[in-house]
Amino acid sequence: MKNLVFVHDMKSEPYTTSDIVSEYSGVNRRRIRDLIKYHFNQFNELGVLTFETSKPSKGSKGGRPHRIYHLTETHVTFLFSLLDNTPQVVKFNLLIAKAFKELKERVAEQQQEITNKNILLERNKQINKDLGQVIHEYLPDNQYAYSNYHTLAYKAVTGYTPKQLRSMYHVANAQEALTSSQLDEFERVKQAIASLIMIGQPYKVIKQAVSIAK
């Protein structure tokens, strides 16, 4: 079954369309549009009612353009109150309610993932500074230490170098390619590297220790 509910972006409210309601409820498309136009003010009280204009598919001859209304969950609930409760309408009412619920849950999960990732990115900025400070203090004469140890941390967590991650995910900063769980692990690896540097362990030993921990 095709998607019944859509979302423009993470901040916008999920919606379905008047054409989808018509298709799955068995109510004529014109009837749906007429009900919406007749009760347009009431629909707008529940949230601004937007629409798009359909266009005939490329190469086809027919079909006049018509308005396709974008209906939020609240709009749909009101629309169903205006329809007869036929078995097909009732069935679709349940189906669309589940679709709205599932999409909102997915959006909430994605928003939480972004929030967690942003928190970890901020924490990693400080860890980057701390590791950089340790390298500056303990390995002042090793001009490659910063690059080598950060590359080691990335490879321990992802198996890839920062350059490879930037290329694979088309990001400017390799950290942007990491998931929130990877960012958390990345932080722990860098802390471990900094601790090992401070007790005088050489790169070879640190690399082995990080690989074993992974």
For each residue, the residues with C-beta under 8 A, 3 or more apart:
1: 4
2:
3: 6 99
4: 1 16 20 24 95 96 99
5: 14 15 16 96 99 100 102 103
6: 3 14 15 16 103
7: 10 12 13 14 15 103 107
8: 12
9: 12
10: 7 107 110 111 114
11:
12: 7 8 9
13: 7 47 72 73
14: 5 6 7 72 73 100 103 104 107
15: 5 6 7 70 71 72 75
16: 4 5 6 20 21 70 71 76 96 99 100
17: 20 21 68 69 70 71
18: 21 22 29 32 33 36 51 67 68 69 71
19: 22 23 29 54 68
20: 4 16 17 23 24
21: 16 17 18 24 25 27 32 71 76 79 92 96
22: 18 19 25 27 28 29 31 32
23: 19 20
24: 4 20 21 88 92 95 96
25: 21 22 32 83 86 88 89 92 93
26: 86 88 89 92
27: 21 22 31 32 83 89
28: 22 31 32
29: 18 19 22 32 33 66
30: 33 34
31: 22 27 28 34 35
32: 18 21 22 25 27 28 29 35 36 79
33: 18 29 30 36 37 66 67 69
34: 30 31 37 38
35: 31 32 38 39 79 82 83
36: 18 32 33 39 40 43 49 69 79
37: 33 34 40
38: 34 35
39: 35 36 42 43 78 82
40: 36 37 43 44 49
41: 44 45
42: 39 45 46 78
43: 36 39 40 46 47 49 75 78 79
44: 40 41 47 48 49
45: 41 42
46: 42 43 72 74 75 78
47: 13 43 44 72 74 75
48: 44
49: 36 40 43 44 69 70 71 75
50: 69 70
51: 18 67 68 69 70
52: 67 68 70
53: 65 66 67 68
54: 19 63 65 66 67 68
55: 65
56: 60 61 62 63 65
57: 60 63
58:
59:
60: 56 57 63
61: 56
62: 56
63: 54 56 57 60
64:
65: 53 54 55 56
66: 29 33 53 54
67: 18 33 51 52 53 54
68: 17 18 19 51 52 53 54
69: 17 18 33 36 49 50 51 75
70: 15 16 17 49 50 51 52
71: 15 16 17 18 21 49 75 76 79
72: 13 14 15 46 47 75 76
73: 13 14 76 77 97 100
74: 46 47 77 78
75: 15 43 46 47 49 69 71 72 78 79
76: 16 21 71 72 73 79 80 96 100
77: 73 74 80 81
78: 39 42 43 46 74 75 81 82
79: 21 32 35 36 43 71 75 76 82 83
80: 76 77 83 89 93
81: 77 78
82: 35 39 78 79
83: 25 27 35 79 80 86 89
84: 89
85: 89 90
86: 25 26 83 89 90
87: 90 91
88: 24 25 26 91 92
89: 25 26 27 80 83 84 85 86 92 93
90: 85 86 87 93 94
91: 87 88 94 95
92: 21 24 25 26 88 89 95 96
93: 25 80 89 90 96 97
94: 90 91 97 98
95: 4 24 91 92 98 99
96: 4 5 16 21 24 76 92 93 99 100
97: 73 93 94 100 101
98: 94 95 101 102
99: 3 4 5 16 95 96 102 103
100: 5 14 16 73 76 96 97 103 104
101: 97 98 104 105
102: 5 98 99 105 106
103: 5 6 7 14 99 100 106 107
104: 14 100 101 107 108
105: 101 102 108 109
106: 102 103 109 110
107: 7 10 14 103 104 110 111
108: 104 105 111 112
109: 105 106 112 113
110: 10 106 107 113 114
111: 10 107 108 114 115
112: 108 109 115 116
113: 109 110 116 117 179 180
114: 10 110 111 117 118
115: 111 112 118 119
116: 112 113 119 120 180
117: 113 114 120 121 178 179 180 183
118: 114 115 121 122
119: 115 116 122 123
120: 116 117 123 124 180 183 184 187
121: 117 118 124 125 175 176 183
122: 118 119 125 126
123: 119 120 126 127 187
124: 120 121 127 128 175 183 186 187 190
125: 121 122 128 129
126: 122 123 129 130
127: 123 124 130 131 187 190 191
128: 124 125 131 132 150 190
129: 125 126 132 133
130: 126 127 133 134 190 191 194
131: 127 128 134 135 149 150 190 191 193 194
132: 128 129 135 136 146
133: 129 130 136 137
134: 130 131 137 138 194 197 198
135: 131 132 138 139 142 145 146 149 197
136: 132 133 139 140
137: 133 134 140
138: 134 135 197 198
139: 135 136 142 145 197
140: 136 137
141:
142: 135 139 145
143:
144: 147 148
145: 135 139 142 148 149 203
146: 132 135 149 150
147: 144 150 151
148: 144 145 151 152 203
149: 131 135 145 146 152 153 190 193 197 203 206
150: 128 131 146 147 153 154 162 190
151: 147 148 154 155 161 162
152: 148 149 155 156 193 203 206 207 210
153: 149 150 156 157 186 189 190 193 210
154: 150 151 157 158 160 161 162 165 174 186
155: 151 152 158 159 160 161
156: 152 153 189 210 211 213 214
157: 153 154 178 182 185 186 189 214
158: 154 155 165 177 178 182
159: 155
160: 154 155 164 165 168
161: 151 154 155 164 165
162: 150 151 154 165 166 174
163: 166 167 174
164: 160 161 167 168
165: 154 158 160 161 162 168 169 171 174 177 178
166: 162 163 169 170 171 172 173 174 177
167: 163 164 170
168: 160 164 165 177
169: 165 166 176 177
170: 166 167
171: 165 166 174 176 177
172: 166 176
173: 166 176
174: 154 162 163 165 166 171 177 178
175: 121 124 178 183 186
176: 121 169 171 172 173
177: 158 165 166 168 169 171 174
178: 117 157 158 165 174 175 182 183 186
179: 113 117 182 183
180: 113 116 117 120 183 184
181: 184 185
182: 157 158 178 179 185 186
183: 117 120 121 124 175 178 179 180 186 187
184: 120 180 181 187 188
185: 157 181 182 188 189
186: 124 153 154 157 175 178 182 183 189 190
187: 120 123 124 127 183 184 190 191
188: 184 185 191 192
189: 153 156 157 185 186 192 193 210 213 214
190: 124 127 128 130 131 149 150 153 186 187 193 194
191: 127 130 131 187 188 194 195
192: 188 189 195 196 209 210 213
193: 131 149 152 153 189 190 196 197 206 210
194: 130 131 134 190 191 197 198
195: 191 192 198 199
196: 192 193 199 201 205 206 209
197: 134 135 138 139 149 193 194 200 201 206
198: 134 138 194 195
199: 195 196
200: 197
201: 196 197 205 206 209
202: 205 206
203: 145 148 149 152 206 207
204: 207 208
205: 196 201 202 208 209
206: 149 152 193 196 197 201 202 203 209 210
207: 152 203 204 210 211
208: 204 205 211 212
209: 192 196 201 205 206 212 213
210: 152 153 156 189 192 193 206 207 213 214
211: 156 207 208 214
212: 208 209
213: 156 189 192 209 210
214: 156 157 189 210 211
